[in-house]
Amino acid sequence: MIKQKWFAVLCACHFLLLASGARGADLVDITVVIDPEAPAFSVTAMLAVNESGTVSVRLPTGMALSRAEVDNRQADVASDNGLHVIAIPQGAQTPKLTISYRVSRWSDTGREDDAWAPAAFDPDGSFVPARAWFPLFDPAPKRYRLELITADGQVAVATAALRNEEQTADGYRAVFEGASAAGPPVLFAGPYEVAEREHGAIRMRTYFHAGTADLDQAYLDQAALYLDDYANLIGPYPHEFFYMVSATLPVGLGFPGATYFSRRILPMPFMRTRSLAHEVAHNWWGNGVRPDYANGNWSEGLTTFMADYRLAEAESPVAARDMRFGWLRDYAALPAERDQPVTAFTVREHTAAQVIGYNKVAAIFHMLRAEIGDAAFESGIKAVWQEYAGKTASWDDFGAIFGSAANRDLSHFFDQWTKRRGAPAFALTEAASEQVGEGWRVDITVVQASPVYDVLLLVVVETDDGLHQRSVRLDGRSVQASFQVSARPRAVTIDPDYHLFRRLAPGETPAIMRDVTLDERSVFVVAGGADAVAGSAEGLAVRMLEASATGPSRAASIEDAGDRPVLLIGLTKDIAQSMANVGLTEVPESLNTHGTARAWATRRADGAPIFIVAADNLEALDALHRPLPHYGSRSYVVFDGARAIDKGLWPITAGHRLRRVIE
C-alpha cells in the first residue's frame, strides 16, 4: 500500500500556510507532460479564485517554479524553501491563476522495496509518487482534473478516474478526475498494452508490458473475485476504478484504486493470489480507512490477516497453522532489543518491523476473532468501515467498535496486545490423570512469566480414542484446571496449533536464517581467500544482514566472531573446512545432492546461530543476491541458479515445556 504518513506531513505544512488568502476554487486543472527519453517532466496548474488576496502553493522538493500568472499577467510571488505565496490583485471578477513548474533536480531517493520507492523516468517504465510532483494549494481546491501527455509509444495512467484518452500522431493523452480528499494521484507511464473490463460500476484495467500482456485476463478475473469478496466482507469498494500496472522497479506497491508490481514476478502464481489479494484489500485498510500513524499503523497487519491468512485458511487447516507458526518462529528470531509494541510500528523499513507490524498485528486480529466470536468480529469489521471510510482510525477506535460489536469492554485485550512490548511465555508444569467411574479426570497446572496476560488457552488431550480439546482462561501467574475425558489420557499439549501470539518454548522451533539476519550483532565470514568470492559474499551480506548504516561487520573466521551470530559465505569446496574448525558437520546430505547453491541455518555447540551459504561456483553465488533474502523464515533452501528448487524447515525432534506425557 502507499504509505500515507508523508501525505499527513505535507497536509500539516499545507494548513499552516497563510490563512489570509483568497477563497479557494472548487477545481484545479493540471497538465503533466512526461518525456521519459529526456527525461523531462513539467506541470501546469490553473484554477479560478473567487476574490483577491493571496494563494499559497507548496511544490515538492526538486521542483522549480517557472511561471505564475493571474489572468495571463505575471504575478507577484514571494518564495521560501518550496512555499510560494502568489498575490491576487483586486478588481478582477473571477481571476484565473496559472502556475508552471518543472524538475530542477530529483532528490527523491527512497527505498526500492517499499512504498518510498524513488521516482523513476525510463522509456521502459516511469513512476512518479504523488509526493514528488503534486502541488498543494492553500486554499485547497476540492477536486482536480488531470491531463497526462506523453510520447508516442507510451501510455500514461494516474490513480484517479479515467475520463478520456486518445492516441495522436504526436503521442498519448489521457484525462483523469479525482477528489482532493482522497489524496493526490500517483503517475505511471510506459510502453503498456492495455486490457479493460467493466465489473459492475468498476472500470478494471491492466497496464502490462508486452512480454506479460497475455496475463491480463487472468489478473482481471482474479481481481474481480477479490473486489467482490472484500465488498461483501467489509463494505462497498470505495473507487470507480481498479488498475494493475506492471513495474520495471523491483517493487510491489498498493495505491488507492491501483497496484503496481514488478513485471519479473507477474507470471508467478502467488502474485495472482496472495499478493494481489493483499493489495486489493489495502483499498479498504490503509488507503480507505487510514491509520493513525502517531499511535500505530494497524493496516498492514489487518490486511495480512484478511488477505494472506484468510487465503491460507481457505486452502487448509494445515496451511493456516503453518502461517501462524511462521509468525511465531520469526518472532522467536527477533532480538529483544529490536522488539517494540505494535503502537510504535509505522512503516516496514526492515524485516524486524515486519515481524511486529504485519505478523504480530495479524495474530492480534486472529486472537480477537477467537475471543469475541465470528459473528461479532464480522460485525465489527463492517462497523469500522462504515464509521471510518475516508477517515483516520486508531487502535483505540478499533477497541471501541469491536467492544460495541461484542457487547463487552475490550480495552484490556487491546491494551495488553497493542501497547506492550513483548509476548507471553507459558509452561505446562503439571499434568496428571485419574480414572473416575468409566471416564478419566485430567488435572493440569499452567504458569506464565511476567508481565501477566489474560488469554484463552487451548488445551489438547491425547487419549486412546483420539484428541479432546478444552479451553482454559489464564489471567494470573498460574491456573489449575480439571476436565473429563472418556478414554485413558496419554499426553497434554498447550496451544499446539499456535493460535496465541506467544514466545515459543525451547525445543518448539528449528533454526532458521532469521536467527542470524535479524540480529544486529551478526557478522559475516568469507570461506576461502579469492577476492572475487569475497566481493560477492560482501554484496550478499549487505542484502541479508540488517546492520547499521555503515554496513555489516566482517570477521576473519567463525572463531573470531566470538558468541555473535555468523553468516558464513563461500564456495562449497571451502565451506567444509570453515565448518570443521568449529565442530560443525558438513553440508546436510539432504541438500548436497542437487542444485548449484545451498543455504541453511544451524546452531554451534555454544548455541549461537549460524547461517551458511555454499555455492558451487562464483556464478551460482552471484545468482543468490536477489532471491535469497526472501527465504529468511526457512531453515534451508536449495537453488538452481536463481531459482529455489527445495526449501523447508528442519524437523522438531525435542520435547518442550508446553507438552507433557501422562504416565
Buried (B, 14 or more C-beta within 10 A) or exposed (E): BBBBBBBBEBBEEBEEBEEEBBEBBEBBBBBBBBBBEEBEBBBBBBBBBBEBBBBBBBBBEBBEBEEBBBBEEEBEBEBEEBBBBBBBEEEBEEBBBBBBBBBEEBEBEBBEBBBBBBBBBBBEBBBBBBBBBBBBBBBBBEBBBBBBBBBEEBBBBBBBBBEEBEEEEEBBBBBBBBEBEBBBBBBBBBBBBBBEBEBEEBBBBBBBBEEBBEBBEBBBEBBBEBBBBBBEBBBEBBBEBBBBBBBBBBBBBBBBBBBBBBBBBBEEEEBBBBBBBBBBBBBBBBBBBBBBBEBBBBBBBBBBBBBBBBBBBEEEEEEBBBBBBBBBBBBBBBBEEBBBBBBBBBBBBBBBBBBBBBBBBBBBBBBBBBBBEEEBBBBBBBBBBEEBBEEBBBBBBBBBBBBBBBEEEBEEBBEBBBBBEBBBBBBBEEBBBEEEEEEBBBBBBBBBEEEBBEBBBBBBBBBEEEEBEBEBEBEEEBBEBBBEBEBEBEBBBBBBBBBBBBBBBEBBBBBBBBBBBBBBBBBBBBBBEBEEBBBBBBBBBEEBBBBEEEEBBBBEBBEEBEEBBBBBBBBBEBBBEBBEEBEBEEBBEBBEEEBBBBBBBBBBEEEBBBBBBBBBBBEBBBBBBEBBBEBBBBBBBBBBBBEBEBBEBBEEEEBBBBBBEBE
